[in-house]
Amino acid sequence: MSTETVAVLAVTVALAAFVQGTSGLGFALIVAPVAGLLDPALVPVFVLASMIPLNLYVAWRERSSLDLRGAGWITAARLAATPAGLALLWVIPDRRIGLFVGAATVLAALVSLAAPVFTPGRGAYVGAGVVTGLTETATGVGGPPLALVYQHRPPAELRSTVAVCFLVGEVASLALLFATGRGNASQLGWAAVLLPALATGAWLSRLVHGRVDARQMRLFVLGFAVVSGAVLMLGT
């Protein structure tokens, strides 16, 4: 990987960590399409591995606002759907992974933008967990279904609950990917190399997460996802 590629990826990771630390979502929506354009082999392991320290930090910072009931239902459904997400990787040719990541990103963002106001219940939690298990294991992108469920809840509740759900799911997905030979140690190495960029973005989010308008940030993230996902599909 060239110096220029690493620099672009570092800036992308720092921006994505700042956005997710501030709004509660956006890391994979920003990083997955860019990583897919730069090096498709980075998806999904690099994205999943990079999110683990970020979500540990956000979950601890916002722990007092965690929705335990919702997190429990989402996590159970998410873990149950993880093998099906792995199956998607087996049936999709490597050369089409970029197209699939781009399409999943755009579709998830558009659904999130169009969703009406609602109060989530058990069915919504389970549905979000299943869809997240499928898409996050296959592509690294799993935030929109969870954001859809919590988009009308207090920002701190969204950030903490989504972080916890992500954290459990990412560990499960990575374990399954490596156990079945779909993971590569070099992808973990790049996540470690870019850890300072991730830490910088997360630290900056600490300074502003209580003041930034979460709705405006959400619209920015989803808009970026639509554009970057479309570029990834066209470039495949």
Secondary structure, DSSP 8 states (H G I E B T S, - for coil): --HHHHHHHHHHHHHHHHHHHHHS--HHHHHHHHHHHH-GGGTTHHHHHHHHHHHHHHHHHTGGG--HHHHHHHHHHHHHHHHHHHHHHHHS-GGGHHHHHHHHHHHHHHHHHH-------HHHHHHHHHHHHHHHHHHS--HHHHHHHHTTS-HHHHHHHHHHHHHHHHHHHHHHHHHTT---HHHHHHHHHTHHHHHHHHHHHHHHTTTS-HHHHHHHHHHHHHHHHHHHHHT-
